[in-house]
Amino acid sequence: MLFDDEERDRLALSAVVFVVLFAQILLYPGIADLVEALGASPELNAGAVFIGTEFAAYILFAAVWGALSDSSGRRVPLVVAAAVVASVAYLGVALAPLLGLPFEGALVLRFVQGAATVGAFSLALTTLMDLGGGHGRNMGAAGVSIGAGVALGAPVGGFLTEMDALAPLYAAGALLAVSAVLCATVDDRAPSGERGVGRALRRLVKTPSLSVPYAFGFVDRLTAGFFALVGTFYFRETFALGPAETGVTLAFFFAPFALLQYPLGRLSDRVGRVPPVVVGSLLYGVAVFSVSLAPSLTTARVAMLAVGVLGALVAPATMALVTDLSPPEGRGAAMAGFNIAGSLGFLFGVVGGAVLAEAYDFSVAFAVVGGSEVVVALVALPFLLRLGVK
């Protein structure tokens, strides 16, 4: 056999994670064109509402999916169901103009899509956590899928938008349907569950050490949300780029972020979690701010390349730390908590970044977002050292 059962399942689950992120990022390079096609003004605020609606649903439903999986001792059927609902909801958003729905109606469907998508994403990650082979290896595989999804989603989404503003939504719906089929082939290795959703959530509360990787997850995703919306408008306005060129520019971050996560996740198994998380976060924050100082598109893309490399150092080690600190029977709720923290960060990056850019300018917004990464790394370091992890 080319792959054993565990390796086959690792690939299938990684593919689901890839599809979720690829579908999500497809929409970002042409977000102004997309909201206009759905009936809103093509401005920063409308884009913030559209992106923020999905992540509000993420925040509200991530814990529900995680606790259900821990309670039932099953993950795969929930991933399949979530992917199917997300597929239908993506297509519903795309069809909203044809159905005569206003922008507000499209936002309702967007909320449903977000509530389902977080289930597919979070539980696919949790199922990867259930596999053997090393937490850094499994989270590195997840990181490659996340990075590859956003790396390819940015340029492909830009080109699709130039064909038709709604094309990314149709593509996302089709891909989520494919991911449901893929996940249906996976063996469910979930440990015996905590019986009862409330009990699973109480176990999460009793593991306060998880607040450390959650803090890093929050600020890391804050920068991702910032680049998804404010970065998109920044590149389009500062360097007069179209959707396709904007997608290519975003890919300078996402490509190294994708390619390096697996080897750097394996590295964290060898050297420990603390060096990549702390040192990587400090340098990452500086690199984010440096993007706004770039005098040309070429230097901005070089800065984005640095952001991608450093992000790949931090992300898999942070996710592996969640696995290290959570008991096997509580992993669904633990990863759901991590995704809630990350979704809150993404939402803050979208909304807060838009507010800062509108109230002040792009430079101030970049400085605040990059600085927040540095501050969290410095504040969290003593707590991280007390956990006794390497």
VEXKEDO-871610 format. One line per field, with one value per residue (C-alpha): residue in three letters; x negated, z, y negated; residue number from 1. Coordinates in nm, 2 decimals. Example, Ala and Ser with C-alpha at 12.3 -4.5 7.8 and 13.67 -1.06 7.14 Angstrom:
rest = (ALA,SER) .
east = (-1.23,-1.37) .
up = (0.78,0.71) .
north = (0.45,0.11) .
nr = (1,2) .
This chain:
rest = (MET,LEU,PHE,ASP,ASP,GLU,GLU,ARG,ASP,ARG,LEU,ALA,LEU,SER,ALA,VAL,VAL,PHE,VAL,VAL,LEU,PHE,ALA,GLN,ILE,LEU,LEU,TYR,PRO,GLY,ILE,ALA,ASP,LEU,VAL,GLU,ALA,LEU,GLY,ALA,SER,PRO,GLU,LEU,ASN,ALA,GLY,ALA,VAL,PHE,ILE,GLY,THR,GLU,PHE,ALA,ALA,TYR,ILE,LEU,PHE,ALA,ALA,VAL,TRP,GLY,ALA,LEU,SER,ASP,SER,SER,GLY,ARG,ARG,VAL,PRO,LEU,VAL,VAL,ALA,ALA,ALA,VAL,VAL,ALA,SER,VAL,ALA,TYR,LEU,GLY,VAL,ALA,LEU,ALA,PRO,LEU,LEU,GLY,LEU,PRO,PHE,GLU,GLY,ALA,LEU,VAL,LEU,ARG,PHE,VAL,GLN,GLY,ALA,ALA,THR,VAL,GLY,ALA,PHE,SER,LEU,ALA,LEU,THR,THR,LEU,MET,ASP,LEU,GLY,GLY,GLY,HIS,GLY,ARG,ASN,MET,GLY,ALA,ALA,GLY,VAL,SER,ILE,GLY,ALA,GLY,VAL,ALA,LEU,GLY,ALA,PRO,VAL,GLY,GLY,PHE,LEU,THR,GLU,MET,ASP,ALA,LEU,ALA,PRO,LEU,TYR,ALA,ALA,GLY,ALA,LEU,LEU,ALA,VAL,SER,ALA,VAL,LEU,CYS,ALA,THR,VAL,ASP,ASP,ARG,ALA,PRO,SER,GLY,GLU,ARG,GLY,VAL,GLY,ARG,ALA,LEU,ARG,ARG,LEU,VAL,LYS,THR,PRO,SER,LEU,SER,VAL,PRO,TYR,ALA,PHE,GLY,PHE,VAL,ASP,ARG,LEU,THR,ALA,GLY,PHE,PHE,ALA,LEU,VAL,GLY,THR,PHE,TYR,PHE,ARG,GLU,THR,PHE,ALA,LEU,GLY,PRO,ALA,GLU,THR,GLY,VAL,THR,LEU,ALA,PHE,PHE,PHE,ALA,PRO,PHE,ALA,LEU,LEU,GLN,TYR,PRO,LEU,GLY,ARG,LEU,SER,ASP,ARG,VAL,GLY,ARG,VAL,PRO,PRO,VAL,VAL,VAL,GLY,SER,LEU,LEU,TYR,GLY,VAL,ALA,VAL,PHE,SER,VAL,SER,LEU,ALA,PRO,SER,LEU,THR,THR,ALA,ARG,VAL,ALA,MET,LEU,ALA,VAL,GLY,VAL,LEU,GLY,ALA,LEU,VAL,ALA,PRO,ALA,THR,MET,ALA,LEU,VAL,THR,ASP,LEU,SER,PRO,PRO,GLU,GLY,ARG,GLY,ALA,ALA,MET,ALA,GLY,PHE,ASN,ILE,ALA,GLY,SER,LEU,GLY,PHE,LEU,PHE,GLY,VAL,VAL,GLY,GLY,ALA,VAL,LEU,ALA,GLU,ALA,TYR,ASP,PHE,SER,VAL,ALA,PHE,ALA,VAL,VAL,GLY,GLY,SER,GLU,VAL,VAL,VAL,ALA,LEU,VAL,ALA,LEU,PRO,PHE,LEU,LEU,ARG,LEU,GLY,VAL,LYS) .
east = (0.00,-0.12,0.04,0.14,0.49,0.36,0.16,0.46,0.69,0.43,0.43,0.82,0.85,0.58,0.77,1.09,0.90,0.75,1.09,1.24,0.96,0.93,1.31,1.29,0.99,1.13,1.37,1.11,0.91,1.23,1.43,1.53,1.67,1.84,2.04,2.13,2.27,2.47,2.63,2.40,2.16,1.81,1.65,1.44,1.73,1.95,1.66,1.60,1.97,1.96,1.64,1.73,2.07,1.90,1.66,1.94,2.10,1.76,1.74,2.10,2.09,1.73,1.78,2.11,1.95,1.65,1.86,2.10,1.81,1.66,2.00,2.09,1.75,1.79,1.63,1.65,2.03,2.04,1.77,1.96,2.29,2.12,1.95,2.28,2.47,2.18,2.18,2.56,2.52,2.23,2.44,2.74,2.53,2.43,2.79,2.92,2.93,3.12,3.36,3.42,3.27,3.12,2.77,2.91,3.07,2.73,2.58,2.83,2.71,2.35,2.41,2.55,2.25,2.01,2.19,2.15,1.80,1.65,1.78,1.61,1.29,1.26,1.36,1.13,0.85,0.96,0.97,0.62,0.53,0.66,0.41,0.07,-0.27,-0.34,-0.14,-0.38,-0.36,0.02,0.06,-0.22,0.00,0.29,0.08,-0.03,0.34,0.43,0.14,0.19,0.56,0.50,0.20,0.39,0.72,0.58,0.46,0.73,1.00,0.86,0.87,1.22,1.35,1.23,1.44,1.75,1.78,1.99,1.78,1.58,1.90,2.00,1.65,1.66,2.00,1.88,1.55,1.73,1.95,1.63,1.48,1.79,1.73,1.36,1.43,1.68,1.40,1.21,1.20,1.34,1.07,1.23,1.18,1.48,1.65,1.74,2.11,2.30,2.21,2.20,1.95,1.72,1.73,1.66,1.35,1.23,1.28,1.07,0.77,0.67,0.33,0.49,0.54,0.17,0.20,0.54,0.38,0.13,0.41,0.61,0.34,0.21,0.56,0.60,0.32,0.48,0.81,0.64,0.46,0.78,0.97,0.75,0.45,0.66,0.78,0.43,0.26,0.54,0.53,0.16,0.03,0.34,0.39,0.68,0.83,0.59,0.27,0.40,0.44,0.09,-0.05,0.14,-0.01,-0.36,-0.26,-0.05,-0.29,-0.58,-0.32,-0.19,-0.51,-0.70,-0.44,-0.49,-0.88,-0.85,-0.58,-0.82,-1.09,-0.87,-0.86,-1.24,-1.32,-1.00,-0.71,-0.85,-1.13,-0.91,-0.61,-0.78,-1.07,-0.86,-0.58,-0.82,-0.97,-0.63,-0.49,-0.78,-0.74,-0.37,-0.45,-0.73,-0.48,-0.34,-0.69,-0.76,-0.81,-0.73,-0.52,-0.83,-0.96,-0.60,-0.59,-0.93,-0.80,-0.49,-0.73,-0.90,-0.56,-0.47,-0.79,-0.76,-0.39,-0.48,-0.71,-0.45,-0.12,-0.19,-0.37,-0.08,0.17,-0.05,-0.06,0.32,0.28,0.00,0.21,0.55,0.66,0.76,1.12,1.15,0.97,1.29,1.37,1.00,0.96,1.30,1.18,0.87,1.08,1.31,1.00,0.88,1.21,1.24,0.89,0.99,1.31,1.11,0.86,1.13,1.35,1.07,0.84,1.12,1.20,0.83,0.77,1.09,1.02,0.65,0.46,0.32,-0.02,0.15,0.35,0.04,-0.15,0.13,0.18,-0.20,-0.26,0.02,-0.17,-0.48,-0.30,-0.12,-0.45,-0.62,-0.32,-0.26,-0.63,-0.63,-0.31,-0.44,-0.75,-0.55,-0.36,-0.67,-0.65,-0.97) .
up = (0.00,-0.08,0.24,0.56,0.71,0.94,0.67,0.43,0.70,0.77,0.40,0.38,0.69,0.57,0.24,0.43,0.62,0.29,0.12,0.41,0.41,0.03,0.00,0.27,0.11,-0.24,-0.14,0.00,-0.29,-0.46,-0.15,-0.27,-0.60,-0.41,-0.17,-0.45,-0.65,-0.33,-0.32,-0.08,-0.14,-0.23,0.07,0.37,0.61,0.40,0.35,0.73,0.79,0.53,0.66,1.03,1.00,0.92,1.22,1.45,1.37,1.42,1.77,1.86,1.72,1.76,2.12,2.03,1.76,1.98,2.29,2.08,1.94,2.29,2.43,2.15,2.11,1.73,1.50,1.13,1.09,1.23,0.99,0.70,0.80,0.86,0.52,0.35,0.52,0.45,0.08,0.05,0.23,0.01,-0.29,-0.13,-0.08,-0.45,-0.56,-0.33,-0.61,-0.84,-0.55,-0.50,-0.15,-0.03,0.12,0.47,0.34,0.20,0.54,0.71,0.47,0.53,0.91,0.85,0.63,0.90,1.17,0.96,0.83,1.17,1.25,0.95,1.02,1.39,1.40,1.11,1.31,1.62,1.43,1.32,1.69,1.75,1.51,1.62,1.49,1.70,1.77,1.59,1.28,1.28,1.34,1.09,0.83,0.94,0.90,0.55,0.46,0.62,0.45,0.11,0.12,0.18,-0.05,-0.34,-0.24,-0.27,-0.63,-0.76,-0.59,-0.75,-1.10,-1.04,-0.93,-1.25,-1.44,-1.22,-0.87,-0.75,-0.90,-0.58,-0.39,-0.65,-0.63,-0.25,-0.25,-0.49,-0.30,0.04,-0.12,-0.23,0.12,0.27,0.04,0.13,0.50,0.48,0.41,0.74,1.03,1.35,1.62,1.88,2.24,2.46,2.51,2.81,2.83,2.81,2.64,2.97,3.11,2.81,2.84,3.22,3.15,2.92,3.20,3.43,3.20,3.25,3.10,2.75,2.79,2.69,2.34,2.31,2.36,2.08,1.86,1.91,1.81,1.52,1.37,1.44,1.19,0.94,0.97,0.93,0.61,0.47,0.47,0.55,0.38,0.06,0.05,0.14,-0.15,-0.40,-0.30,-0.23,-0.54,-0.77,-0.80,-0.94,-0.77,-0.95,-0.86,-0.50,-0.47,-0.60,-0.34,-0.06,-0.18,-0.10,0.26,0.22,0.00,0.25,0.53,0.36,0.25,0.58,0.83,0.81,0.86,1.12,1.30,1.31,1.43,1.73,1.82,1.85,2.00,2.20,2.16,2.35,2.11,1.79,1.96,2.15,1.92,1.61,1.75,1.84,1.49,1.33,1.48,1.36,1.01,1.00,1.07,0.81,0.53,0.58,0.55,0.22,-0.05,-0.35,-0.44,-0.47,-0.12,0.02,-0.13,0.03,0.36,0.31,0.24,0.58,0.75,0.59,0.70,1.06,1.06,0.96,1.26,1.51,1.39,1.41,1.74,1.89,1.77,1.89,2.23,2.25,2.19,2.45,2.72,2.66,2.77,2.48,2.59,2.59,2.26,2.08,2.33,2.36,1.98,1.97,2.24,2.03,1.72,1.92,2.04,1.68,1.54,1.79,1.69,1.32,1.39,1.58,1.30,1.04,1.24,1.45,1.15,0.95,1.23,1.27,0.90,0.86,1.18,1.12,0.83,0.72,0.90,1.24,1.18,1.08,1.38,1.63,1.48,1.46,1.81,1.96,1.85,2.02,2.34,2.37,2.32,2.60,2.84,2.78,2.81,3.19,3.19,2.90,3.10,3.41,3.21,3.21,2.84,2.63) .
north = (0.00,-0.35,-0.49,-0.31,-0.39,-0.66,-0.84,-0.82,-0.97,-1.24,-1.33,-1.33,-1.55,-1.78,-1.81,-1.91,-2.18,-2.30,-2.33,-2.53,-2.78,-2.79,-2.86,-3.13,-3.32,-3.30,-3.59,-3.83,-3.97,-4.09,-4.17,-4.52,-4.38,-4.10,-4.31,-4.54,-4.24,-4.15,-4.50,-4.69,-4.98,-4.87,-5.03,-4.91,-4.91,-4.69,-4.45,-4.44,-4.35,-4.07,-3.92,-3.99,-3.81,-3.48,-3.51,-3.61,-3.27,-3.11,-3.25,-3.14,-2.79,-2.66,-2.55,-2.39,-2.17,-2.08,-1.99,-1.78,-1.58,-1.52,-1.44,-1.19,-1.05,-1.10,-1.35,-1.24,-1.24,-1.60,-1.71,-1.57,-1.73,-2.07,-2.06,-1.98,-2.27,-2.51,-2.41,-2.48,-2.81,-2.93,-2.86,-3.04,-3.36,-3.34,-3.31,-3.59,-3.85,-3.62,-3.54,-3.91,-3.91,-4.24,-4.25,-4.19,-3.86,-3.75,-3.82,-3.58,-3.31,-3.41,-3.36,-3.01,-2.93,-3.05,-2.85,-2.53,-2.60,-2.63,-2.29,-2.13,-2.32,-2.28,-1.91,-1.82,-1.97,-1.78,-1.46,-1.52,-1.57,-1.21,-1.06,-0.93,-1.03,-1.34,-1.65,-1.87,-1.65,-1.64,-2.02,-2.08,-1.89,-2.10,-2.41,-2.32,-2.28,-2.61,-2.79,-2.62,-2.71,-3.07,-3.08,-2.95,-3.10,-3.46,-3.45,-3.22,-3.43,-3.74,-3.59,-3.44,-3.78,-3.94,-3.69,-3.73,-3.88,-3.59,-3.32,-3.26,-3.18,-2.92,-2.76,-2.76,-2.58,-2.31,-2.25,-2.21,-1.94,-1.76,-1.79,-1.62,-1.32,-1.31,-1.31,-1.04,-0.79,-0.87,-0.63,-0.79,-0.76,-0.99,-0.87,-0.79,-1.12,-1.33,-1.25,-1.57,-1.90,-2.09,-1.84,-1.88,-2.25,-2.24,-2.03,-2.30,-2.56,-2.34,-2.37,-2.73,-2.67,-2.66,-3.04,-3.08,-2.93,-3.09,-3.43,-3.36,-3.22,-3.54,-3.78,-3.56,-3.55,-3.92,-3.99,-3.74,-3.93,-4.26,-4.15,-3.98,-4.31,-4.62,-4.47,-4.41,-4.77,-4.90,-4.72,-4.82,-5.18,-5.23,-5.05,-5.08,-4.70,-4.51,-4.20,-3.96,-4.15,-4.19,-3.82,-3.76,-4.01,-3.83,-3.51,-3.64,-3.59,-3.28,-3.07,-3.05,-3.02,-2.71,-2.55,-2.58,-2.49,-2.11,-2.12,-2.39,-2.19,-1.90,-2.13,-2.22,-1.85,-1.86,-2.20,-2.25,-2.50,-2.80,-2.92,-2.92,-3.06,-3.35,-3.44,-3.39,-3.61,-3.89,-3.90,-3.84,-4.16,-4.37,-4.22,-4.30,-4.67,-4.68,-4.61,-4.96,-5.11,-4.96,-5.23,-5.01,-4.71,-4.50,-4.58,-4.53,-4.19,-4.11,-4.22,-4.00,-3.71,-3.76,-3.77,-3.44,-3.27,-3.39,-3.30,-2.95,-2.93,-3.03,-2.87,-2.49,-2.52,-2.71,-2.45,-2.17,-2.34,-2.31,-1.94,-1.91,-2.08,-1.92,-1.57,-1.33,-1.32,-1.69,-1.78,-1.88,-2.15,-2.25,-2.30,-2.47,-2.72,-2.78,-2.85,-3.08,-3.28,-3.28,-3.39,-3.67,-3.78,-3.76,-3.96,-4.22,-4.24,-4.30,-4.55,-4.71,-4.74,-4.90,-5.15,-5.24,-5.28,-5.50,-5.71,-5.76,-5.60,-5.27,-5.32,-5.36,-5.05,-4.84,-4.97,-4.88,-4.53,-4.45,-4.60,-4.38,-4.07,-4.19,-4.28,-3.95,-3.76,-3.96,-3.94,-3.56,-3.45,-3.42,-3.22,-3.00,-2.92,-2.82,-2.56,-2.34,-2.28,-2.30) .
nr = (1,2,3,4,5,6,7,8,9,10,11,12,13,14,15,16,17,18,19,20,21,22,23,24,25,26,27,28,29,30,31,32,33,34,35,36,37,38,39,40,41,42,43,44,45,46,47,48,49,50,51,52,53,54,55,56,57,58,59,60,61,62,63,64,65,66,67,68,69,70,71,72,73,74,75,76,77,78,79,80,81,82,83,84,85,86,87,88,89,90,91,92,93,94,95,96,97,98,99,100,101,102,103,104,105,106,107,108,109,110,111,112,113,114,115,116,117,118,119,120,121,122,123,124,125,126,127,128,129,130,131,132,133,134,135,136,137,138,139,140,141,142,143,144,145,146,147,148,149,150,151,152,153,154,155,156,157,158,159,160,161,162,163,164,165,166,167,168,169,170,171,172,173,174,175,176,177,178,179,180,181,182,183,184,185,186,187,188,189,190,191,192,193,194,195,196,197,198,199,200,201,202,203,204,205,206,207,208,209,210,211,212,213,214,215,216,217,218,219,220,221,222,223,224,225,226,227,228,229,230,231,232,233,234,235,236,237,238,239,240,241,242,243,244,245,246,247,248,249,250,251,252,253,254,255,256,257,258,259,260,261,262,263,264,265,266,267,268,269,270,271,272,273,274,275,276,277,278,279,280,281,282,283,284,285,286,287,288,289,290,291,292,293,294,295,296,297,298,299,300,301,302,303,304,305,306,307,308,309,310,311,312,313,314,315,316,317,318,319,320,321,322,323,324,325,326,327,328,329,330,331,332,333,334,335,336,337,338,339,340,341,342,343,344,345,346,347,348,349,350,351,352,353,354,355,356,357,358,359,360,361,362,363,364,365,366,367,368,369,370,371,372,373,374,375,376,377,378,379,380,381,382,383,384,385,386,387,388,389,390) .
